[in-house]
Amino acid sequence: MIYSFSHSAISLSNPETKSHFGWDFADAIEMDKEAKKEAFRKYLESSGALDALTKVLVALYEQNDKPSSAIEFIQHKLCGPTVPENEILQAKMSDLQTKYNELLATHQKTCQELEELRNSQPMAASKETVDGEIPKGGL
């Protein structure tokens, strides 16, 4: 027997659907969600993220004077820069990228000029011996 699955034929809350198939689609979807949550929890645990987050949250809880920004506290404890520090680092990175691009362009120009100088030398320079001496016949 072939079943047609249309929006009106199957409803997750329809008791006929459950009795027809012997199980509830909502239960199956819920089980799938729970399996995904469990897999993600195991991933967090095995990677050490769960322990790190727990330690940071315990440290925040144990603070007598709660910080004004819990997010900045968590970032600091996880060895990340605070928001202002991050903005400063982003600005520095932008400046350094600009300087790098300028130096790279200068380097490429210098290499091109060097290559042009090498190519413009008279053929006499190629007559030099390996140890740099000029042959007895001269130029």
N, CA, C and O of each residue as an XYZ file, in Angstrom:
556
protein
N       0.834     -1.160      0.000
C       0.000      0.000      0.000
C       0.887      1.235      0.000
O       1.860      1.281      0.753
N       0.588      2.231     -0.814
C       1.349      3.466     -0.924
C       0.607      4.554     -0.174
O      -0.601      4.730     -0.329
N       1.363      5.285      0.648
C       0.781      6.376      1.430
C       1.136      7.709      0.785
O       2.257      7.902      0.314
N       0.215      8.587      0.769
C       0.440      9.935      0.278
C       0.626     10.852      1.487
O      -0.215     10.901      2.385
N       1.739     11.572      1.489
C       2.039     12.458      2.605
C       1.843     13.904      2.168
O       2.718     14.492      1.532
N       0.746     14.447      2.495
C       0.499     15.863      2.228
C       0.295     16.552      3.563
O       0.143     15.896      4.594
N       0.291     17.857      3.541
C       0.126     18.613      4.781
C      -1.187     18.269      5.475
O      -1.244     18.241      6.704
N      -2.231     18.011      4.714
C      -3.518     17.708      5.334
C      -3.612     16.241      5.754
O      -4.393     15.910      6.646
N      -2.835     15.363      5.133
C      -2.933     13.934      5.437
C      -2.245     13.591      6.752
O      -2.713     12.719      7.484
N      -1.136     14.270      7.061
C      -0.377     13.932      8.271
C      -0.302     15.162      9.153
O       0.154     16.225      8.731
N      -0.745     15.002     10.350
C      -0.638     16.059     11.349
C       0.034     15.452     12.560
O      -0.347     14.372     13.012
N       1.041     16.145     13.094
C       1.783     15.588     14.214
C       0.906     15.427     15.450
O       1.199     14.594     16.307
N      -0.143     16.196     15.553
C      -1.012     16.084     16.723
C      -2.283     15.285     16.420
O      -3.130     15.127     17.299
N      -2.423     14.791     15.218
C      -3.612     14.038     14.816
C      -3.544     12.635     15.414
O      -2.593     11.906     15.131
N      -4.520     12.230     16.230
C      -4.502     10.902     16.823
C      -4.610      9.798     15.788
O      -4.141      8.684     16.023
N      -5.221     10.088     14.644
C      -5.326      9.075     13.592
C      -3.955      8.725     13.040
O      -3.695      7.566     12.717
N      -3.064      9.729     12.929
C      -1.719      9.488     12.420
C      -0.985      8.533     13.338
O      -0.343      7.591     12.872
N      -1.074      8.765     14.639
C      -0.385      7.909     15.605
C      -0.923      6.485     15.547
O      -0.150      5.527     15.530
N      -2.231      6.345     15.516
C      -2.793      4.999     15.502
C      -2.539      4.319     14.165
O      -2.413      3.096     14.117
N      -2.462      5.074     13.086
C      -2.260      4.496     11.765
C      -0.850      3.931     11.626
O      -0.671      2.831     11.102
N       0.160      4.684     12.097
C       1.546      4.247     11.956
C       2.071      3.530     13.194
O       3.122      2.894     13.119
N       1.396      3.607     14.305
C       1.849      2.939     15.514
C       2.789      3.784     16.351
O       3.208      3.338     17.420
N       3.127      4.945     15.928
C       3.978      5.842     16.703
C       3.663      7.268     16.316
O       3.025      7.512     15.291
N       4.092      8.182     17.104
C       3.784      9.590     16.909
C       4.980     10.278     16.249
O       6.107     10.148     16.728
N       4.750     10.997     15.170
C       5.836     11.724     14.504
C       6.469     12.732     15.443
O       7.681     12.941     15.403
N       5.671     13.352     16.279
C       6.212     14.328     17.230
C       7.200     13.652     18.173
O       8.226     14.236     18.522
N       6.893     12.416     18.590
C       7.826     11.676     19.445
C       9.125     11.409     18.706
O      10.207     11.531     19.281
N       9.025     11.045     17.440
C      10.229     10.769     16.647
C      11.074     12.021     16.481
O      12.299     11.960     16.587
N      10.444     13.139     16.227
C      11.177     14.396     16.076
C      11.820     14.789     17.399
O      12.963     15.246     17.419
N      11.116     14.620     18.474
C      11.646     14.939     19.805
C      12.846     14.047     20.129
O      13.837     14.521     20.685
N      12.761     12.767     19.785
C      13.876     11.850     20.029
C      15.093     12.276     19.212
O      16.221     12.204     19.701
N      14.878     12.715     17.979
C      15.974     13.170     17.134
C      16.632     14.414     17.734
O      17.858     14.522     17.751
N      15.831     15.338     18.216
C      16.360     16.552     18.853
C      17.185     16.197     20.081
O      18.267     16.743     20.294
N      16.662     15.272     20.890
C      17.379     14.860     22.104
C      18.703     14.190     21.742
O      19.709     14.409     22.418
N      18.717     13.382     20.695
C      19.950     12.711     20.266
C      20.980     13.741     19.812
O      22.167     13.613     20.113
N      20.524     14.763     19.089
C      21.438     15.811     18.640
C      21.990     16.601     19.819
O      23.175     16.932     19.848
N      21.135     16.903     20.791
C      21.581     17.620     21.986
C      22.621     16.800     22.739
O      23.633     17.337     23.189
N      22.375     15.518     22.873
C      23.301     14.638     23.587
C      24.640     14.553     22.852
O      25.696     14.591     23.483
N      24.603     14.440     21.542
C      25.839     14.388     20.753
C      26.625     15.690     20.912
O      27.850     15.666     21.029
N      25.926     16.818     20.915
C      26.595     18.104     21.080
C      27.185     18.227     22.483
O      28.294     18.736     22.642
N      26.465     17.772     23.489
C      26.968     17.801     24.865
C      28.248     16.969     24.971
O      29.218     17.395     25.598
N      28.249     15.780     24.356
C      29.447     14.922     24.380
C      30.619     15.597     23.678
O      31.764     15.501     24.122
N      30.317     16.281     22.577
C      31.361     17.016     21.859
C      31.965     18.101     22.744
O      33.187     18.223     22.830
N      31.112     18.890     23.404
C      31.602     19.947     24.295
C      32.431     19.372     25.431
O      33.445     19.949     25.824
N      32.003     18.257     25.947
C      32.716     17.624     27.053
C      34.065     17.091     26.598
O      35.074     17.314     27.267
N      34.099     16.395     25.476
C      35.353     15.793     25.005
C      36.366     16.840     24.550
O      37.571     16.598     24.614
N      35.895     17.996     24.091
C      36.815     19.037     23.623
C      37.344     19.903     24.765
O      38.262     20.698     24.564
N      36.776     19.755     25.957
C      37.213     20.549     27.100
C      36.484     21.877     27.231
O      36.710     22.625     28.182
N      35.618     22.165     26.285
C      34.892     23.440     26.310
C      33.953     23.511     27.505
O      33.802     24.569     28.116
N      33.329     22.401     27.836
C      32.390     22.382     28.954
C      33.100     22.708     30.265
O      32.591     23.485     31.073
N      34.265     22.119     30.475
C      35.039     22.407     31.693
C      35.476     23.866     31.747
O      35.384     24.510     32.792
N      35.950     24.383     30.621
C      36.416     25.773     30.587
C      35.267     26.735     30.884
O      35.424     27.675     31.664
N      34.135     26.502     30.272
C      32.978     27.370     30.517
C      32.499     27.262     31.956
O      32.129     28.262     32.572
N      32.506     26.064     32.481
C      32.080     25.866     33.870
C      32.994     26.620     34.825
O      32.516     27.275     35.751
N      34.292     26.537     34.612
C      35.253     27.237     35.469
C      35.044     28.747     35.418
O      35.099     29.422     36.446
N      34.808     29.269     34.227
C      34.599     30.709     34.093
C      33.315     31.134     34.788
O      33.291     32.155     35.475
N      32.262     30.370     34.619
C      30.989     30.713     35.249
C      31.070     30.595     36.768
O      30.458     31.388     37.483
N      31.816     29.618     37.263
C      32.010     29.491     38.714
C      32.800     30.692     39.223
O      32.479     31.238     40.278
N      33.832     31.111     38.486
C      34.618     32.279     38.889
C      33.745     33.529     38.921
O      33.879     34.354     39.826
N      32.865     33.674     37.955
C      31.949     34.816     37.937
C      30.989     34.749     39.117
O      30.714     35.766     39.753
N      30.486     33.573     39.409
C      29.566     33.386     40.536
C      30.234     33.724     41.863
O      29.607     34.302     42.751
N      31.506     33.363     41.994
C      32.218     33.564     43.250
C      32.724     34.993     43.442
O      33.230     35.320     44.515
N      32.603     35.835     42.447
C      33.014     37.237     42.567
C      32.117     37.945     43.579
O      30.892     37.925     43.457
N      32.739     38.570     44.582
C      31.958     39.335     45.552
C      31.345     40.567     44.896
O      30.154     40.842     45.041
N      32.184     41.298     44.172
C      31.713     42.473     43.442
C      31.564     42.054     41.982
O      32.551     41.883     41.265
N      30.336     41.896     41.565
C      30.079     41.443     40.195
C      30.535     42.512     39.203
O      30.272     43.699     39.400
N      31.212     42.094     38.146
C      31.666     43.064     37.142
C      30.473     43.693     36.416
O      29.391     43.110     36.347
N      30.693     44.878     35.887
C      29.612     45.569     35.172
C      29.260     44.855     33.877
O      28.120     44.920     33.418
N      30.225     44.184     33.295
C      29.976     43.454     32.051
C      30.390     41.993     32.233
O      31.577     41.671     32.291
N      29.403     41.131     32.319
C      29.700     39.702     32.458
C      30.406     39.165     31.220
O      31.264     38.287     31.318
N      30.042     39.695     30.059
C      30.666     39.244     28.805
C      32.155     39.550     28.806
O      32.962     38.688     28.456
N      32.532     40.764     29.195
C      33.948     41.123     29.240
C      34.696     40.274     30.263
O      35.840     39.886     30.025
N      34.068     39.983     31.386
C      34.676     39.124     32.402
C      34.951     37.739     31.803
O      36.042     37.193     31.963
N      33.963     37.186     31.123
C      34.108     35.853     30.522
C      35.197     35.878     29.451
O      36.024     34.968     29.389
N      35.203     36.907     28.613
C      36.235     37.009     27.579
C      37.621     37.076     28.208
O      38.550     36.407     27.755
N      37.754     37.887     29.253
C      39.047     38.028     29.921
C      39.493     36.700     30.523
O      40.657     36.318     30.397
N      38.569     35.997     31.176
C      38.911     34.718     31.806
C      39.248     33.650     30.776
O      40.044     32.753     31.055
N      38.663     33.731     29.604
C      38.971     32.758     28.548
C      40.174     33.210     27.717
O      40.447     32.663     26.648
N      40.886     34.215     28.227
C      42.106     34.740     27.604
C      41.834     35.468     26.306
O      42.732     35.594     25.473
N      40.655     35.935     26.120
C      40.349     36.724     24.942
C      40.407     38.193     25.287
O      40.245     38.572     26.447
N      40.637     39.023     24.287
C      40.674     40.457     24.566
C      39.279     40.986     24.868
O      38.274     40.442     24.410
N      39.244     42.046     25.639
C      37.969     42.703     25.910
C      37.549     43.454     24.647
O      38.320     43.552     23.692
N      36.345     43.974     24.646
C      35.843     44.690     23.476
C      36.746     45.874     23.115
O      37.124     46.007     21.951
N      37.108     46.743     24.078
C      38.014     47.854     23.717
C      39.382     47.353     23.232
O      39.943     47.898     22.281
N      39.913     46.321     23.885
C      41.196     45.767     23.454
C      41.085     45.207     22.038
O      41.999     45.360     21.228
N      39.969     44.563     21.750
C      39.755     43.992     20.421
C      39.714     45.092     19.364
O      40.279     44.935     18.281
N      39.049     46.205     19.674
C      38.978     47.319     18.732
C      40.371     47.896     18.469
O      40.705     48.236     17.334
N      41.176     48.002     19.523
C      42.544     48.502     19.373
C      43.358     47.534     18.512
O      44.091     47.958     17.620
N      43.228     46.254     18.779
C      43.950     45.255     17.994
C      43.520     45.266     16.529
O      44.357     45.111     15.640
N      42.232     45.447     16.269
C      41.740     45.520     14.887
C      42.343     46.733     14.168
O      42.736     46.635     13.005
N      42.416     47.873     14.860
C      42.993     49.082     14.267
C      44.479     48.874     13.968
O      44.964     49.259     12.905
N      45.198     48.258     14.920
C      46.617     47.980     14.707
C      46.810     47.030     13.535
O      47.720     47.210     12.726
N      45.957     46.022     13.447
C      46.062     45.063     12.352
C      45.836     45.763     11.007
O      46.528     45.473     10.031
N      44.888     46.664     10.959
C      44.614     47.410      9.732
C      45.823     48.259      9.334
O      46.208     48.294      8.165
N      46.421     48.945     10.320
C      47.623     49.754     10.051
C      48.769     48.878      9.554
O      49.455     49.226      8.593
N      48.970     47.742     10.213
C      50.052     46.842      9.811
C      49.810     46.263      8.419
O      50.758     46.074      7.658
N      48.568     45.983      8.082
C      48.249     45.463      6.751
C      48.576     46.517      5.693
O      49.106     46.197      4.629
N      48.254     47.772      5.994
C      48.566     48.866      5.066
C      50.076     48.991      4.877
O      50.552     49.113      3.748
N      50.832     48.961      5.981
C      52.292     49.051      5.899
C      52.868     47.864      5.134
O      53.788     48.023      4.331
N      52.327     46.683      5.384
C      52.787     45.485      4.680
C      52.576     45.642      3.173
O      53.470     45.349      2.379
N      51.388     46.104      2.787
C      51.095     46.279      1.361
C      52.037     47.290      0.722
O      52.484     47.093     -0.407
N      52.345     48.387      1.444
C      53.282     49.387      0.936
C      54.682     48.793      0.780
O      55.338     49.001     -0.241
N      55.137     48.052      1.796
C      56.462     47.433      1.721
C      56.534     46.384      0.612
O      57.551     46.269     -0.073
N      55.480     45.637      0.441
C      55.449     44.636     -0.622
C      55.535     45.297     -1.993
O      56.247     44.814     -2.874
N      54.813     46.398     -2.175
C      54.864     47.124     -3.452
C      56.272     47.679     -3.687
O      56.783     47.615     -4.805
N      56.897     48.221     -2.644
C      58.258     48.744     -2.756
C      59.230     47.623     -3.099
O      60.107     47.793     -3.946
N      59.075     46.490     -2.447
C      59.934     45.337     -2.707
C      59.796     44.867     -4.156
O      60.793     44.592     -4.824
N      58.569     44.779     -4.630
C      58.349     44.334     -6.009
C      58.948     45.328     -7.005
O      59.518     44.926     -8.019
N      58.819     46.625     -6.715
C      59.389     47.651     -7.583
C      60.909     47.547     -7.599
O      61.527     47.649     -8.659
N      61.508     47.346     -6.441
C      62.962     47.226     -6.331
C      63.456     45.987     -7.085
O      64.473     46.041     -7.777
N      62.738     44.882     -6.948
C      63.112     43.663     -7.675
C      63.029     43.875     -9.181
O      63.870     43.375     -9.927
N      62.033     44.603     -9.622
C      61.876     44.893    -11.051
C      63.030     45.770    -11.540
O      63.590     45.526    -12.609
N      63.382     46.791    -10.754
C      64.496     47.664    -11.123
C      65.799     46.880    -11.175
O      66.613     47.096    -12.073
N      66.008     45.983    -10.234
C      67.211     45.159    -10.216
C      67.271     44.284    -11.463
O      68.324     44.158    -12.088
N      66.172     43.698    -11.813
C      66.118     42.846    -13.001
C      66.418     43.664    -14.255
O      67.125     43.198    -15.149
N      65.881     44.885    -14.320
C      66.148     45.761    -15.466
C      67.626     46.132    -15.535
O      68.203     46.182    -16.622
N      68.243     46.393    -14.380
C      69.681     46.702    -14.360
C      70.504     45.507    -14.828
O      71.468     45.671    -15.577
N      70.135     44.322    -14.398
C      70.849     43.112    -14.816
C      70.725     42.910    -16.329
O      71.689     42.524    -16.990
N      69.560     43.168    -16.856
C      69.337     42.972    -18.285
C      69.992     44.064    -19.123
O      70.280     43.834    -20.297
N      70.235     45.243    -18.558
C      70.815     46.348    -19.318
C      72.339     46.345    -19.293
O      72.943     47.139    -20.014
N      72.984     45.509    -18.514
C      74.444     45.433    -18.447
C      74.975     44.956    -19.797
O      74.353     44.114    -20.446
N      76.131     45.493    -20.226
C      76.718     45.038    -21.492
C      77.122     43.572    -21.406
O      77.330     43.027    -20.322
N      77.224     42.968    -22.537
C      77.562     41.550    -22.615
C      78.925     41.255    -22.018
O      79.212     40.096    -21.721
N      79.765     42.236    -21.833
C      81.101     42.032    -21.277
C      81.021     41.461    -19.873
O      81.899     40.699    -19.467
N      79.999     41.810    -19.138
C      79.869     41.314    -17.782
C      79.684     39.810    -17.788
O      80.054     39.136    -16.826
N      79.121     39.280    -18.847
C      78.912     37.830    -18.903
C      80.190     37.096    -19.243
O      80.243     35.874    -19.110
N      81.257     37.823    -19.693
C      82.525     37.190    -20.033
C      83.392     36.947    -18.807
O      84.425     36.284    -18.898
N      82.983     37.475    -17.669
C      83.774     37.274    -16.460
C      83.796     35.800    -16.117
O      82.846     35.072    -16.404
N      84.869     35.369    -15.510
C      84.977     33.977    -15.106
C      84.199     33.755    -13.833
O      83.688     34.702    -13.235
N      84.109     32.526    -13.421
C      83.344     32.172    -12.240
C      83.892     32.852    -11.004
O      83.118     33.239    -10.128
N      85.204     33.011    -10.905
C      85.762     33.635     -9.716
C      85.820     35.141     -9.827
O      86.413     35.790     -8.966
N      85.229     35.720    -10.849
C      85.108     37.167    -10.948
C      86.236     37.849    -11.683
O      86.229     39.077    -11.770
N      87.224     37.116    -12.226
C      88.339     37.731    -12.945
C      87.952     37.966    -14.395
O      87.144     37.238    -14.972
N      88.556     39.011    -14.973
C      88.327     39.311    -16.387
C      89.331     38.476    -17.194
O      90.505     38.410    -16.832
N      88.885     37.846    -18.272
C      89.812     37.021    -19.085
C      90.987     37.850    -19.611
O      90.886     39.074    -19.699
N      92.108     37.192    -19.964
C      93.329     37.863    -20.382
C      93.129     38.684    -21.647
O      93.840     39.667    -21.860
N      92.199     38.311    -22.470
C      91.963     39.045    -23.710
C      91.350     40.404    -23.470
O      91.296     41.219    -24.391
N      90.887     40.677    -22.269
C      90.285     41.965    -21.961
C      88.839     42.030    -22.446
O      88.210     41.023    -22.771
N      88.350     43.258    -22.476
C      86.986     43.475    -22.907
C      86.968     43.713    -24.336
O      85.902     43.922    -24.913
